[in-house]
C-alpha cells in the first residue's frame, strides 16, 4: 500500500462515509474505490452479455422468469 497526499472535499468525504457506513477517510476512500471498480466490472459484464445476446449466443428471455433458472 502506498501513501499519497491529496486534497479532498471534506463535506463530500463525510457524505460518502455516511452512505458507505465507514468511519475513517482511509476506509471511505478505499471502499469507494472498490465499489466504483466493482460497478464498472458489472457494467462491462452486462455490456458483454448484451452483445452476446444480440449475436444470438445467449437467450436473455430465459433469464426473465426466475422459475426458468431456479429449477
PDB file of N, CA, C and O in Angstrom:
ATOM      1  N   UNK A   1       0.853  -1.167   0.000  1.00  0.00           N
ATOM      2  CA  UNK A   1       0.000   0.000   0.000  1.00  0.00           C
ATOM      3  C   UNK A   1       0.897   1.226   0.000  1.00  0.00           C
ATOM      4  O   UNK A   1       1.898   1.280   0.714  1.00  0.00           O
ATOM      5  N   UNK A   2       0.528   2.202  -0.804  1.00  0.00           N
ATOM      6  CA  UNK A   2       1.318   3.429  -0.872  1.00  0.00           C
ATOM      7  C   UNK A   2       0.635   4.548  -0.102  1.00  0.00           C
ATOM      8  O   UNK A   2      -0.570   4.517   0.148  1.00  0.00           O
ATOM      9  N   UNK A   3       1.422   5.513   0.257  1.00  0.00           N
ATOM     10  CA  UNK A   3       0.904   6.678   0.973  1.00  0.00           C
ATOM     11  C   UNK A   3       0.869   7.835  -0.016  1.00  0.00           C
ATOM     12  O   UNK A   3       1.868   8.131  -0.672  1.00  0.00           O
ATOM     13  N   UNK A   4      -0.291   8.491  -0.122  1.00  0.00           N
ATOM     14  CA  UNK A   4      -0.476   9.584  -1.067  1.00  0.00           C
ATOM     15  C   UNK A   4      -1.130  10.763  -0.356  1.00  0.00           C
ATOM     16  O   UNK A   4      -2.044  10.584   0.451  1.00  0.00           O
ATOM     17  N   UNK A   5      -0.666  11.940  -0.654  1.00  0.00           N
ATOM     18  CA  UNK A   5      -1.253  13.147  -0.075  1.00  0.00           C
ATOM     19  C   UNK A   5      -2.086  13.825  -1.161  1.00  0.00           C
ATOM     20  O   UNK A   5      -1.570  14.198  -2.215  1.00  0.00           O
ATOM     21  N   UNK A   6      -3.393  13.979  -0.886  1.00  0.00           N
ATOM     22  CA  UNK A   6      -4.289  14.642  -1.836  1.00  0.00           C
ATOM     23  C   UNK A   6      -5.244  15.549  -1.075  1.00  0.00           C
ATOM     24  O   UNK A   6      -5.492  15.356   0.115  1.00  0.00           O
ATOM     25  N   UNK A   7      -5.775  16.539  -1.779  1.00  0.00           N
ATOM     26  CA  UNK A   7      -6.793  17.413  -1.199  1.00  0.00           C
ATOM     27  C   UNK A   7      -8.155  16.785  -1.459  1.00  0.00           C
ATOM     28  O   UNK A   7      -8.479  16.426  -2.592  1.00  0.00           O
ATOM     29  N   UNK A   8      -8.954  16.655  -0.395  1.00  0.00           N
ATOM     30  CA  UNK A   8     -10.286  16.072  -0.512  1.00  0.00           C
ATOM     31  C   UNK A   8     -11.330  17.083  -0.060  1.00  0.00           C
ATOM     32  O   UNK A   8     -11.075  17.905   0.821  1.00  0.00           O
ATOM     33  N   UNK A   9     -12.485  17.015  -0.660  1.00  0.00           N
ATOM     34  CA  UNK A   9     -13.628  17.822  -0.252  1.00  0.00           C
ATOM     35  C   UNK A   9     -14.181  17.182   1.024  1.00  0.00           C
ATOM     36  O   UNK A   9     -14.795  16.116   0.972  1.00  0.00           O
ATOM     37  N   UNK A  10     -13.962  17.831   2.161  1.00  0.00           N
ATOM     38  CA  UNK A  10     -14.348  17.248   3.452  1.00  0.00           C
ATOM     39  C   UNK A  10     -15.836  16.948   3.543  1.00  0.00           C
ATOM     40  O   UNK A  10     -16.226  15.920   4.097  1.00  0.00           O
ATOM     41  N   UNK A  11     -16.671  17.829   3.006  1.00  0.00           N
ATOM     42  CA  UNK A  11     -18.119  17.601   3.041  1.00  0.00           C
ATOM     43  C   UNK A  11     -18.482  16.371   2.218  1.00  0.00           C
ATOM     44  O   UNK A  11     -19.299  15.553   2.639  1.00  0.00           O
ATOM     45  N   UNK A  12     -17.871  16.245   1.045  1.00  0.00           N
ATOM     46  CA  UNK A  12     -18.136  15.090   0.186  1.00  0.00           C
ATOM     47  C   UNK A  12     -17.671  13.802   0.852  1.00  0.00           C
ATOM     48  O   UNK A  12     -18.375  12.793   0.817  1.00  0.00           O
ATOM     49  N   UNK A  13     -16.496  13.832   1.454  1.00  0.00           N
ATOM     50  CA  UNK A  13     -15.985  12.647   2.151  1.00  0.00           C
ATOM     51  C   UNK A  13     -16.931  12.263   3.284  1.00  0.00           C
ATOM     52  O   UNK A  13     -17.201  11.079   3.489  1.00  0.00           O
ATOM     53  N   UNK A  14     -17.436  13.244   4.019  1.00  0.00           N
ATOM     54  CA  UNK A  14     -18.362  12.965   5.121  1.00  0.00           C
ATOM     55  C   UNK A  14     -19.655  12.338   4.606  1.00  0.00           C
ATOM     56  O   UNK A  14     -20.172  11.395   5.205  1.00  0.00           O
ATOM     57  N   UNK A  15     -20.178  12.861   3.493  1.00  0.00           N
ATOM     58  CA  UNK A  15     -21.409  12.305   2.924  1.00  0.00           C
ATOM     59  C   UNK A  15     -21.193  10.883   2.416  1.00  0.00           C
ATOM     60  O   UNK A  15     -22.037  10.009   2.615  1.00  0.00           O
ATOM     61  N   UNK A  16     -20.064  10.660   1.762  1.00  0.00           N
ATOM     62  CA  UNK A  16     -19.757   9.322   1.245  1.00  0.00           C
ATOM     63  C   UNK A  16     -19.541   8.355   2.404  1.00  0.00           C
ATOM     64  O   UNK A  16     -19.996   7.212   2.349  1.00  0.00           O
ATOM     65  N   UNK A  17     -18.855   8.798   3.445  1.00  0.00           N
ATOM     66  CA  UNK A  17     -18.633   7.949   4.618  1.00  0.00           C
ATOM     67  C   UNK A  17     -19.961   7.531   5.236  1.00  0.00           C
ATOM     68  O   UNK A  17     -20.133   6.376   5.628  1.00  0.00           O
ATOM     69  N   UNK A  18     -20.892   8.464   5.322  1.00  0.00           N
ATOM     70  CA  UNK A  18     -22.206   8.137   5.874  1.00  0.00           C
ATOM     71  C   UNK A  18     -22.922   7.135   4.974  1.00  0.00           C
ATOM     72  O   UNK A  18     -23.525   6.178   5.461  1.00  0.00           O
ATOM     73  N   UNK A  19     -22.857   7.353   3.673  1.00  0.00           N
ATOM     74  CA  UNK A  19     -23.526   6.450   2.728  1.00  0.00           C
ATOM     75  C   UNK A  19     -22.919   5.052   2.761  1.00  0.00           C
ATOM     76  O   UNK A  19     -23.632   4.059   2.620  1.00  0.00           O
ATOM     77  N   UNK A  20     -21.604   4.976   2.948  1.00  0.00           N
ATOM     78  CA  UNK A  20     -20.919   3.681   2.943  1.00  0.00           C
ATOM     79  C   UNK A  20     -20.845   3.038   4.326  1.00  0.00           C
ATOM     80  O   UNK A  20     -20.562   1.846   4.448  1.00  0.00           O
ATOM     81  N   UNK A  21     -21.099   3.826   5.358  1.00  0.00           N
ATOM     82  CA  UNK A  21     -21.001   3.302   6.716  1.00  0.00           C
ATOM     83  C   UNK A  21     -19.565   3.155   7.183  1.00  0.00           C
ATOM     84  O   UNK A  21     -19.261   2.291   8.006  1.00  0.00           O
ATOM     85  N   UNK A  22     -18.680   3.992   6.663  1.00  0.00           N
ATOM     86  CA  UNK A  22     -17.274   3.941   7.067  1.00  0.00           C
ATOM     87  C   UNK A  22     -17.006   5.035   8.090  1.00  0.00           C
ATOM     88  O   UNK A  22     -17.762   6.000   8.199  1.00  0.00           O
ATOM     89  N   UNK A  23     -15.906   4.870   8.846  1.00  0.00           N
ATOM     90  CA  UNK A  23     -15.647   5.828   9.915  1.00  0.00           C
ATOM     91  C   UNK A  23     -14.356   6.626   9.742  1.00  0.00           C
ATOM     92  O   UNK A  23     -14.150   7.615  10.444  1.00  0.00           O
ATOM     93  N   UNK A  24     -13.491   6.219   8.829  1.00  0.00           N
ATOM     94  CA  UNK A  24     -12.253   6.966   8.604  1.00  0.00           C
ATOM     95  C   UNK A  24     -12.154   7.369   7.138  1.00  0.00           C
ATOM     96  O   UNK A  24     -12.773   6.760   6.265  1.00  0.00           O
ATOM     97  N   UNK A  25     -11.366   8.404   6.887  1.00  0.00           N
ATOM     98  CA  UNK A  25     -11.169   8.832   5.497  1.00  0.00           C
ATOM     99  C   UNK A  25     -10.533   7.711   4.680  1.00  0.00           C
ATOM    100  O   UNK A  25     -10.914   7.473   3.534  1.00  0.00           O
ATOM    101  N   UNK A  26      -9.575   7.036   5.273  1.00  0.00           N
ATOM    102  CA  UNK A  26      -8.894   5.941   4.569  1.00  0.00           C
ATOM    103  C   UNK A  26      -9.894   4.862   4.167  1.00  0.00           C
ATOM    104  O   UNK A  26      -9.912   4.431   3.014  1.00  0.00           O
ATOM    105  N   UNK A  27     -10.721   4.427   5.106  1.00  0.00           N
ATOM    106  CA  UNK A  27     -11.725   3.400   4.798  1.00  0.00           C
ATOM    107  C   UNK A  27     -12.738   3.905   3.772  1.00  0.00           C
ATOM    108  O   UNK A  27     -13.173   3.155   2.898  1.00  0.00           O
ATOM    109  N   UNK A  28     -13.106   5.171   3.886  1.00  0.00           N
ATOM    110  CA  UNK A  28     -14.075   5.745   2.951  1.00  0.00           C
ATOM    111  C   UNK A  28     -13.528   5.744   1.532  1.00  0.00           C
ATOM    112  O   UNK A  28     -14.206   5.309   0.602  1.00  0.00           O
ATOM    113  N   UNK A  29     -12.308   6.228   1.364  1.00  0.00           N
ATOM    114  CA  UNK A  29     -11.709   6.289   0.028  1.00  0.00           C
ATOM    115  C   UNK A  29     -11.502   4.887  -0.527  1.00  0.00           C
ATOM    116  O   UNK A  29     -11.839   4.630  -1.683  1.00  0.00           O
ATOM    117  N   UNK A  30     -10.955   3.975   0.271  1.00  0.00           N
ATOM    118  CA  UNK A  30     -10.712   2.611  -0.212  1.00  0.00           C
ATOM    119  C   UNK A  30     -12.015   1.893  -0.559  1.00  0.00           C
ATOM    120  O   UNK A  30     -12.085   1.203  -1.576  1.00  0.00           O
ATOM    121  N   UNK A  31     -13.040   2.045   0.267  1.00  0.00           N
ATOM    122  CA  UNK A  31     -14.326   1.406  -0.008  1.00  0.00           C
ATOM    123  C   UNK A  31     -14.966   2.002  -1.256  1.00  0.00           C
ATOM    124  O   UNK A  31     -15.517   1.275  -2.082  1.00  0.00           O
ATOM    125  N   UNK A  32     -14.893   3.317  -1.394  1.00  0.00           N
ATOM    126  CA  UNK A  32     -15.462   3.968  -2.577  1.00  0.00           C
ATOM    127  C   UNK A  32     -14.744   3.509  -3.840  1.00  0.00           C
ATOM    128  O   UNK A  32     -15.388   3.246  -4.855  1.00  0.00           O
ATOM    129  N   UNK A  33     -13.423   3.410  -3.790  1.00  0.00           N
ATOM    130  CA  UNK A  33     -12.661   2.939  -4.950  1.00  0.00           C
ATOM    131  C   UNK A  33     -13.049   1.512  -5.315  1.00  0.00           C
ATOM    132  O   UNK A  33     -13.227   1.194  -6.491  1.00  0.00           O
ATOM    133  N   UNK A  34     -13.181   0.651  -4.307  1.00  0.00           N
ATOM    134  CA  UNK A  34     -13.585  -0.738  -4.569  1.00  0.00           C
ATOM    135  C   UNK A  34     -14.978  -0.794  -5.197  1.00  0.00           C
ATOM    136  O   UNK A  34     -15.207  -1.537  -6.151  1.00  0.00           O
ATOM    137  N   UNK A  35     -15.902  -0.003  -4.656  1.00  0.00           N
ATOM    138  CA  UNK A  35     -17.272  -0.015  -5.181  1.00  0.00           C
ATOM    139  C   UNK A  35     -17.335   0.500  -6.614  1.00  0.00           C
ATOM    140  O   UNK A  35     -18.090  -0.030  -7.429  1.00  0.00           O
ATOM    141  N   UNK A  36     -16.556   1.520  -6.927  1.00  0.00           N
ATOM    142  CA  UNK A  36     -16.525   2.028  -8.303  1.00  0.00           C
ATOM    143  C   UNK A  36     -15.986   0.956  -9.234  1.00  0.00           C
ATOM    144  O   UNK A  36     -16.543   0.731 -10.308  1.00  0.00           O
ATOM    145  N   UNK A  37     -14.912   0.296  -8.836  1.00  0.00           N
ATOM    146  CA  UNK A  37     -14.326  -0.756  -9.666  1.00  0.00           C
ATOM    147  C   UNK A  37     -15.312  -1.906  -9.869  1.00  0.00           C
ATOM    148  O   UNK A  37     -15.468  -2.396 -10.988  1.00  0.00           O
ATOM    149  N   UNK A  38     -15.976  -2.338  -8.800  1.00  0.00           N
ATOM    150  CA  UNK A  38     -16.958  -3.417  -8.916  1.00  0.00           C
ATOM    151  C   UNK A  38     -18.114  -3.009  -9.823  1.00  0.00           C
ATOM    152  O   UNK A  38     -18.593  -3.808 -10.628  1.00  0.00           O
ATOM    153  N   UNK A  39     -18.557  -1.768  -9.690  1.00  0.00           N
ATOM    154  CA  UNK A  39     -19.648  -1.276 -10.526  1.00  0.00           C
ATOM    155  C   UNK A  39     -19.251  -1.263 -11.997  1.00  0.00           C
ATOM    156  O   UNK A  39     -20.034  -1.665 -12.857  1.00  0.00           O
ATOM    157  N   UNK A  40     -18.046  -0.807 -12.286  1.00  0.00           N
ATOM    158  CA  UNK A  40     -17.567  -0.781 -13.677  1.00  0.00           C
ATOM    159  C   UNK A  40     -17.440  -2.192 -14.232  1.00  0.00           C
ATOM    160  O   UNK A  40     -17.773  -2.442 -15.390  1.00  0.00           O
ATOM    161  N   UNK A  41     -16.959  -3.113 -13.403  1.00  0.00           N
ATOM    162  CA  UNK A  41     -16.833  -4.505 -13.859  1.00  0.00           C
ATOM    163  C   UNK A  41     -18.201  -5.108 -14.161  1.00  0.00           C
ATOM    164  O   UNK A  41     -18.359  -5.825 -15.149  1.00  0.00           O
ATOM    165  N   UNK A  42     -19.204  -4.815 -13.303  1.00  0.00           N
ATOM    166  CA  UNK A  42     -20.559  -5.311 -13.556  1.00  0.00           C
ATOM    167  C   UNK A  42     -21.126  -4.715 -14.838  1.00  0.00           C
ATOM    168  O   UNK A  42     -21.761  -5.416 -15.626  1.00  0.00           O
ATOM    169  N   UNK A  43     -20.896  -3.425 -15.046  1.00  0.00           N
ATOM    170  CA  UNK A  43     -21.390  -2.767 -16.259  1.00  0.00           C
ATOM    171  C   UNK A  43     -20.743  -3.372 -17.500  1.00  0.00           C
ATOM    172  O   UNK A  43     -21.414  -3.573 -18.512  1.00  0.00           O
ATOM    173  N   UNK A  44     -19.455  -3.661 -17.430  1.00  0.00           N
ATOM    174  CA  UNK A  44     -18.761  -4.279 -18.556  1.00  0.00           C
ATOM    175  C   UNK A  44     -19.296  -5.684 -18.814  1.00  0.00           C
ATOM    176  O   UNK A  44     -19.497  -6.073 -19.965  1.00  0.00           O
ATOM    177  N   UNK A  45     -19.528  -6.445 -17.745  1.00  0.00           N
ATOM    178  CA  UNK A  45     -20.074  -7.797 -17.903  1.00  0.00           C
ATOM    179  C   UNK A  45     -21.469  -7.740 -18.526  1.00  0.00           C
ATOM    180  O   UNK A  45     -21.805  -8.561 -19.379  1.00  0.00           O
ATOM    181  N   UNK A  46     -22.274  -6.777 -18.101  1.00  0.00           N
ATOM    182  CA  UNK A  46     -23.615  -6.623 -18.664  1.00  0.00           C
ATOM    183  C   UNK A  46     -23.541  -6.241 -20.141  1.00  0.00           C
ATOM    184  O   UNK A  46     -24.310  -6.750 -20.957  1.00  0.00           O
ATOM    185  N   UNK A  47     -22.625  -5.354 -20.479  1.00  0.00           N
ATOM    186  CA  UNK A  47     -22.458  -4.959 -21.886  1.00  0.00           C
ATOM    187  C   UNK A  47     -22.044  -6.160 -22.729  1.00  0.00           C
ATOM    188  O   UNK A  47     -22.525  -6.336 -23.848  1.00  0.00           O
ATOM    189  N   UNK A  48     -21.156  -6.979 -22.192  1.00  0.00           N
ATOM    190  CA  UNK A  48     -20.734  -8.185 -22.916  1.00  0.00           C
ATOM    191  C   UNK A  48     -21.896  -9.161 -23.076  1.00  0.00           C
ATOM    192  O   UNK A  48     -22.041  -9.793 -24.123  1.00  0.00           O
ATOM    193  N   UNK A  49     -22.718  -9.283 -22.041  1.00  0.00           N
ATOM    194  CA  UNK A  49     -23.882 -10.163 -22.107  1.00  0.00           C
ATOM    195  C   UNK A  49     -24.871  -9.663 -23.157  1.00  0.00           C
ATOM    196  O   UNK A  49     -25.426 -10.454 -23.920  1.00  0.00           O
ATOM    197  N   UNK A  50     -25.088  -8.355 -23.192  1.00  0.00           N
ATOM    198  CA  UNK A  50     -25.989  -7.784 -24.201  1.00  0.00           C
ATOM    199  C   UNK A  50     -25.462  -8.035 -25.608  1.00  0.00           C
ATOM    200  O   UNK A  50     -26.227  -8.377 -26.510  1.00  0.00           O
ATOM    201  N   UNK A  51     -24.162  -7.867 -25.795  1.00  0.00           N
ATOM    202  CA  UNK A  51     -23.561  -8.117 -27.105  1.00  0.00           C
ATOM    203  C   UNK A  51     -23.732  -9.573 -27.491  1.00  0.00           C
ATOM    204  O   UNK A  51     -24.067  -9.883 -28.634  1.00  0.00           O
ATOM    205  N   UNK A  52     -23.499 -10.472 -26.535  1.00  0.00           N
ATOM    206  CA  UNK A  52     -23.668 -11.902 -26.806  1.00  0.00           C
ATOM    207  C   UNK A  52     -25.119 -12.209 -27.158  1.00  0.00           C
ATOM    208  O   UNK A  52     -25.388 -13.030 -28.035  1.00  0.00           O
ATOM    209  N   UNK A  53     -26.053 -11.550 -26.474  1.00  0.00           N
ATOM    210  CA  UNK A  53     -27.475 -11.766 -26.763  1.00  0.00           C
ATOM    211  C   UNK A  53     -27.823 -11.259 -28.159  1.00  0.00           C
ATOM    212  O   UNK A  53     -28.569 -11.905 -28.894  1.00  0.00           O
ATOM    213  N   UNK A  54     -27.280 -10.106 -28.517  1.00  0.00           N
ATOM    214  CA  UNK A  54     -27.538  -9.558 -29.851  1.00  0.00           C
ATOM    215  C   UNK A  54     -26.983 -10.464 -30.945  1.00  0.00           C
ATOM    216  O   UNK A  54     -27.539 -10.543 -32.041  1.00  0.00           O
ATOM    217  N   UNK A  55     -25.888 -11.142 -30.638  1.00  0.00           N
ATOM    218  CA  UNK A  55     -25.267 -12.046 -31.612  1.00  0.00           C
ATOM    219  C   UNK A  55     -25.899 -13.432 -31.596  1.00  0.00           C
ATOM    220  O   UNK A  55     -25.529 -14.299 -32.386  1.00  0.00           O
ATOM    221  N   UNK A  56     -26.858 -13.637 -30.689  1.00  0.00           N
ATOM    222  CA  UNK A  56     -27.560 -14.910 -30.618  1.00  0.00           C
ATOM    223  C   UNK A  56     -26.884 -15.969 -29.768  1.00  0.00           C
ATOM    224  O   UNK A  56     -27.320 -17.120 -29.751  1.00  0.00           O
ATOM    225  N   UNK A  57     -25.833 -15.599 -29.066  1.00  0.00           N
ATOM    226  CA  UNK A  57     -25.109 -16.567 -28.242  1.00  0.00           C
ATOM    227  C   UNK A  57     -25.808 -16.832 -26.910  1.00  0.00           C
ATOM    228  O   UNK A  57     -25.578 -17.865 -26.282  1.00  0.00           O
ATOM    229  N   UNK A  58     -26.662 -15.899 -26.479  1.00  0.00           N
ATOM    230  CA  UNK A  58     -27.360 -16.019 -25.198  1.00  0.00           C
ATOM    231  C   UNK A  58     -28.812 -15.616 -25.413  1.00  0.00           C
ATOM    232  O   UNK A  58     -29.093 -14.638 -26.107  1.00  0.00           O
ATOM    233  N   UNK A  59     -29.737 -16.369 -24.818  1.00  0.00           N
ATOM    234  CA  UNK A  59     -31.157 -16.028 -24.887  1.00  0.00           C
ATOM    235  C   UNK A  59     -31.556 -15.388 -23.563  1.00  0.00           C
ATOM    236  O   UNK A  59     -31.806 -16.086 -22.580  1.00  0.00           O
ATOM    237  N   UNK A  60     -31.616 -14.056 -23.538  1.00  0.00           N
ATOM    238  CA  UNK A  60     -31.957 -13.346 -22.307  1.00  0.00           C
ATOM    239  C   UNK A  60     -33.388 -13.617 -21.865  1.00  0.00           C
ATOM    240  O   UNK A  60     -33.722 -13.415 -20.698  1.00  0.00           O
ATOM    241  N   UNK A  61     -34.222 -14.063 -22.764  1.00  0.00           N
ATOM    242  CA  UNK A  61     -35.592 -14.402 -22.415  1.00  0.00           C
ATOM    243  C   UNK A  61     -35.662 -15.490 -21.359  1.00  0.00           C
ATOM    244  O   UNK A  61     -36.593 -15.520 -20.554  1.00  0.00           O
ATOM    245  N   UNK A  62     -34.687 -16.380 -21.357  1.00  0.00           N
ATOM    246  CA  UNK A  62     -34.658 -17.450 -20.358  1.00  0.00           C
ATOM    247  C   UNK A  62     -34.419 -16.911 -18.952  1.00  0.00           C
ATOM    248  O   UNK A  62     -34.818 -17.537 -17.970  1.00  0.00           O
ATOM    249  N   UNK A  63     -33.773 -15.759 -18.853  1.00  0.00           N
ATOM    250  CA  UNK A  63     -33.448 -15.200 -17.544  1.00  0.00           C
ATOM    251  C   UNK A  63     -34.543 -14.299 -16.988  1.00  0.00           C
ATOM    252  O   UNK A  63     -34.472 -13.891 -15.829  1.00  0.00           O
ATOM    253  N   UNK A  64     -35.548 -13.984 -17.789  1.00  0.00           N
ATOM    254  CA  UNK A  64     -36.589 -13.068 -17.337  1.00  0.00           C
ATOM    255  C   UNK A  64     -37.506 -13.681 -16.292  1.00  0.00           C
ATOM    256  O   UNK A  64     -38.028 -12.963 -15.439  1.00  0.00           O
ATOM    257  N   UNK A  65     -37.713 -14.978 -16.338  1.00  0.00           N
ATOM    258  CA  UNK A  65     -38.563 -15.647 -15.359  1.00  0.00           C
ATOM    259  C   UNK A  65     -37.670 -16.473 -14.444  1.00  0.00           C
ATOM    260  O   UNK A  65     -37.022 -17.418 -14.894  1.00  0.00           O
ATOM    261  N   UNK A  66     -37.632 -16.120 -13.157  1.00  0.00           N
ATOM    262  CA  UNK A  66     -36.757 -16.806 -12.209  1.00  0.00           C
ATOM    263  C   UNK A  66     -37.023 -18.303 -12.160  1.00  0.00           C
ATOM    264  O   UNK A  66     -36.118 -19.081 -11.859  1.00  0.00           O
ATOM    265  N   UNK A  67     -38.229 -18.708 -12.445  1.00  0.00           N
ATOM    266  CA  UNK A  67     -38.557 -20.138 -12.420  1.00  0.00           C
ATOM    267  C   UNK A  67     -37.744 -20.898 -13.459  1.00  0.00           C
ATOM    268  O   UNK A  67     -37.465 -22.084 -13.286  1.00  0.00           O
ATOM    269  N   UNK A  68     -37.360 -20.215 -14.544  1.00  0.00           N
ATOM    270  CA  UNK A  68     -36.598 -20.874 -15.602  1.00  0.00           C
ATOM    271  C   UNK A  68     -35.186 -21.245 -15.171  1.00  0.00           C
ATOM    272  O   UNK A  68     -34.637 -22.235 -15.654  1.00  0.00           O
ATOM    273  N   UNK A  69     -34.592 -20.474 -14.278  1.00  0.00           N
ATOM    274  CA  UNK A  69     -33.211 -20.777 -13.907  1.00  0.00           C
ATOM    275  C   UNK A  69     -33.046 -21.215 -12.461  1.00  0.00           C
ATOM    276  O   UNK A  69     -31.921 -21.309 -11.971  1.00  0.00           O
ATOM    277  N   UNK A  70     -34.135 -21.480 -11.778  1.00  0.00           N
ATOM    278  CA  UNK A  70     -34.048 -21.975 -10.402  1.00  0.00           C
ATOM    279  C   UNK A  70     -34.549 -23.407 -10.287  1.00  0.00           C
ATOM    280  O   UNK A  70     -34.905 -23.852  -9.196  1.00  0.00           O
ATOM    281  N   UNK A  71     -34.579 -24.106 -11.359  1.00  0.00           N
ATOM    282  CA  UNK A  71     -35.055 -25.491 -11.320  1.00  0.00           C
ATOM    283  C   UNK A  71     -34.003 -26.403 -10.767  1.00  0.00           C
ATOM    284  O   UNK A  71     -34.226 -27.609 -10.659  1.00  0.00           O
TER     285      UNK A  71
END
